[in-house]
């Protein structure tokens, strides 16, 4: 789909990103949902950021499409949080999975692929399902923030996602972790109980560990590898 011939060109998207620099997340969401609904979806890995965005977004558009990537290696606590979201907000997150079951992946790529080639594992279980999830959409919303990692330092509030060829909306780009948690606590937003056990960033069971005092918030992801991203946000 050639989005450049539709409502917004990449150049106009960049200009909008600059205009939204001083706007709060709710204003960004209101614009994005007004501009693109129903061809827009909120992606969440059920982190605190994603939960804050769900809470904000459903107040603007209760019929918002929310999706997640089920690697089939998620923590039980993550699935439990998903069910709480259904209960609290009436939102039923759509599930996208790899075409390969964990067993089929082990046969095709060797057992425990995440231990010797985590990039390949993420590509199979996250990037390819994301491509399917974004198919037919004009925009997607993410919970990523600039201070999470150097690779995210220059993200726009609104930007053109060249990889997937659609508009990417990052309403929390300017927020800090403290901003997120202030919102979560002030609005009684459900969150993953692992956050209370020194897991600031939560992914798959095999590739996520608790963070020690003084470590970076993402130090518990892919520990032992020079890897900080799963490949969704390049």
C-alpha positions as CSV (number, residue, x, y, z in Angstrom):
1,X,0.0,0.0,0.0
2,X,1.4,3.4,-1.0
3,X,0.6,5.6,2.0
4,X,2.5,8.5,0.5
5,X,-0.4,9.0,-1.9
6,X,-3.0,9.0,0.9
7,X,-3.7,11.7,3.5
8,X,-0.2,12.3,4.8
9,X,3.2,12.2,3.1
10,X,6.3,11.3,5.1
11,X,7.3,15.0,4.8
12,X,4.0,16.2,6.3
13,X,4.3,13.5,9.0
14,X,7.8,14.9,10.0
15,X,6.3,18.4,10.2
16,X,3.5,17.1,12.4
17,X,6.1,15.4,14.6
18,X,7.7,18.8,15.2
19,X,4.4,20.5,15.9
20,X,3.4,17.8,18.5
21,X,6.7,18.2,20.5
22,X,5.0,20.4,23.1
23,X,1.7,18.5,23.2
24,X,0.7,16.0,25.9
25,X,0.1,12.3,25.1
26,X,-3.7,12.7,25.3
27,X,-3.6,15.4,22.7
28,X,-1.4,13.3,20.4
29,X,-3.7,10.3,20.8
30,X,-6.8,12.4,20.1
31,X,-5.3,13.6,16.9
32,X,-4.1,10.2,15.8
33,X,-7.4,8.5,16.5
34,X,-9.3,11.2,14.9
35,X,-7.1,11.1,11.8
36,X,-6.8,7.4,11.3
37,X,-9.4,5.4,13.2
38,X,-10.3,2.6,12.4
39,X,-7.1,2.1,10.3
40,X,-4.9,2.5,13.4
41,X,-4.0,0.2,16.2
42,X,-2.2,0.4,19.6
43,X,0.7,-2.2,20.0
44,X,1.5,-3.2,23.5
45,X,3.9,-5.6,25.2
46,X,1.9,-5.0,28.4
47,X,4.6,-2.8,29.9
48,X,3.6,0.2,32.1
49,X,3.8,2.5,29.1
50,X,1.4,0.4,27.1
51,X,-1.0,0.2,30.0
52,X,-1.0,4.0,30.4
53,X,-1.7,4.4,26.7
54,X,-4.6,1.9,26.8
55,X,-6.1,3.8,29.7
56,X,-5.8,7.2,27.9
57,X,-6.9,5.9,24.5
58,X,-10.1,4.1,25.4
59,X,-11.4,7.3,26.9
60,X,-11.0,8.8,23.5
61,X,-12.0,5.9,21.3
62,X,-13.5,2.9,23.2
63,X,-13.5,0.9,20.0
64,X,-9.7,1.2,19.5
65,X,-7.9,-1.9,18.2
66,X,-5.2,-3.1,20.5
67,X,-2.8,-5.9,19.6
68,X,0.1,-7.8,21.1
69,X,2.7,-10.2,19.8
70,X,2.5,-13.6,21.6
71,X,5.9,-15.1,21.2
72,X,4.6,-18.1,23.2
73,X,7.4,-17.5,25.6
74,X,5.7,-14.8,27.7
75,X,5.5,-14.8,31.5
76,X,2.3,-16.1,33.2
77,X,2.0,-12.6,34.8
78,X,1.8,-11.0,31.3
79,X,-1.1,-13.2,30.3
80,X,-2.8,-12.4,33.7
81,X,-2.4,-8.7,33.0
82,X,-3.9,-9.1,29.5
83,X,-7.0,-10.7,31.1
84,X,-7.3,-7.9,33.6
85,X,-7.3,-5.4,30.8
86,X,-10.3,-7.1,29.2
87,X,-12.0,-6.9,32.6
88,X,-11.3,-3.3,33.3
89,X,-11.6,-1.7,29.9
90,X,-13.6,-4.1,27.8
91,X,-10.7,-4.1,25.3
92,X,-9.8,-7.5,23.8
93,X,-6.2,-7.4,22.6
94,X,-5.8,-9.2,19.2
95,X,-3.1,-11.8,19.3
96,X,-0.4,-12.3,16.6
97,X,1.9,-15.2,16.7
98,X,4.7,-16.7,14.6
99,X,3.7,-19.2,11.9
100,X,6.1,-21.5,13.6
101,X,5.2,-23.1,16.9
102,X,8.1,-23.3,19.4
103,X,8.4,-27.0,18.6
104,X,8.5,-26.4,14.8
105,X,11.0,-23.6,15.3
106,X,13.3,-26.0,17.4
107,X,13.1,-28.5,14.6
108,X,13.8,-26.0,11.8
109,X,16.4,-23.7,13.6
110,X,17.7,-25.9,16.4
111,X,16.6,-26.0,20.0
112,X,16.8,-22.8,22.2
113,X,17.4,-20.5,19.3
114,X,17.1,-17.6,21.7
115,X,20.3,-18.7,23.4
116,X,22.6,-18.7,20.3
117,X,20.8,-16.4,17.9
118,X,18.3,-14.1,19.7
119,X,18.1,-11.7,16.7
120,X,16.8,-14.6,14.6
121,X,14.4,-15.7,17.3
122,X,13.0,-12.1,17.6
123,X,12.7,-11.9,13.9
124,X,10.6,-15.0,13.7
125,X,8.5,-14.5,16.8
126,X,8.1,-10.7,16.8
127,X,9.0,-8.9,13.6
128,X,7.2,-11.2,11.1
129,X,4.0,-11.3,13.3
130,X,4.2,-7.5,13.6
131,X,4.3,-7.1,9.8
132,X,1.1,-9.2,9.7
133,X,-0.5,-7.1,12.5
134,X,0.2,-3.8,10.7
135,X,-1.0,-5.0,7.3
136,X,-3.8,-2.8,6.0
137,X,-3.3,-0.1,8.7
138,X,-2.4,3.5,8.1
139,X,-0.9,4.1,11.5
140,X,0.2,2.4,14.7
141,X,0.7,3.6,18.3
142,X,3.6,2.5,20.5
143,X,4.7,3.1,24.1
144,X,8.4,3.7,23.4
145,X,10.2,6.6,25.1
146,X,13.4,8.4,24.1
147,X,15.2,7.8,27.4
148,X,14.7,4.0,27.3
149,X,17.8,3.3,25.1
150,X,20.2,5.2,22.8
151,X,18.6,3.6,19.8
152,X,15.3,5.4,20.8
153,X,16.8,8.8,21.6
154,X,15.7,10.5,18.4
155,X,12.2,9.1,17.9
156,X,9.5,11.5,16.9
157,X,6.2,12.0,18.6
158,X,4.8,11.4,15.1
159,X,7.0,9.9,12.5
160,X,7.1,7.9,9.2
161,X,7.9,4.3,9.8
162,X,9.9,3.6,6.7
163,X,10.3,-0.1,7.5
164,X,6.6,-0.9,7.6
165,X,5.5,2.1,5.5
166,X,2.9,3.7,7.7
167,X,2.7,6.5,10.3
168,X,4.1,5.7,13.7
169,X,2.8,7.5,16.8
170,X,4.9,7.6,20.0
171,X,2.8,9.7,22.4
172,X,5.1,9.0,25.4
173,X,8.4,9.8,23.6
174,X,9.1,12.8,25.8
175,X,8.0,11.1,29.1
176,X,10.4,9.6,31.7
177,X,9.8,6.4,33.6
178,X,8.7,8.5,36.5
179,X,6.1,10.3,34.4
180,X,4.7,6.9,33.3
181,X,4.5,5.6,36.9
182,X,2.9,8.8,38.2
183,X,0.2,8.4,35.6
184,X,-0.3,4.6,36.4
185,X,-0.6,5.3,40.1
186,X,-2.8,8.4,39.7
187,X,-5.3,6.6,37.5
188,X,-5.2,3.1,39.1
189,X,-3.9,1.6,35.9
190,X,-3.3,-2.2,36.0
191,X,0.3,-3.2,35.6
192,X,2.4,-6.4,35.4
193,X,3.2,-7.6,38.9
194,X,6.8,-8.4,37.8
195,X,7.5,-4.7,37.8
196,X,7.4,-5.0,41.6
197,X,10.1,-7.7,41.5
198,X,12.8,-5.7,39.8
199,X,11.7,-6.3,36.2
200,X,11.4,-2.7,34.7
201,X,11.4,-4.1,31.1
202,X,9.5,-7.4,30.5
203,X,9.8,-9.6,27.4
204,X,10.1,-13.3,27.0
205,X,10.9,-15.7,29.9
206,X,14.1,-16.9,28.4
207,X,15.5,-13.5,27.6
208,X,14.4,-11.4,30.6
209,X,16.0,-11.2,34.1
210,X,15.6,-8.9,37.1
211,X,17.7,-5.8,37.1
212,X,20.2,-5.1,39.9
213,X,20.5,-1.9,41.8
214,X,22.3,0.7,39.6
215,X,21.8,-1.2,36.4
216,X,20.1,0.3,33.3
217,X,16.4,-0.4,33.1
218,X,16.9,-2.6,30.0
219,X,19.9,-4.5,31.4
220,X,17.7,-7.5,32.1
221,X,16.9,-7.9,28.4
222,X,19.1,-10.4,26.4
223,X,21.7,-10.4,29.2
224,X,25.0,-11.5,27.9
225,X,24.3,-10.2,24.4
226,X,25.2,-6.9,22.7
227,X,21.5,-6.5,22.0
228,X,19.0,-3.9,23.3
229,X,16.2,-4.1,20.7
230,X,14.0,-6.9,19.5
231,X,13.9,-5.4,16.0
232,X,10.4,-3.8,16.1
233,X,11.6,-0.2,16.5
234,X,14.6,0.4,14.3
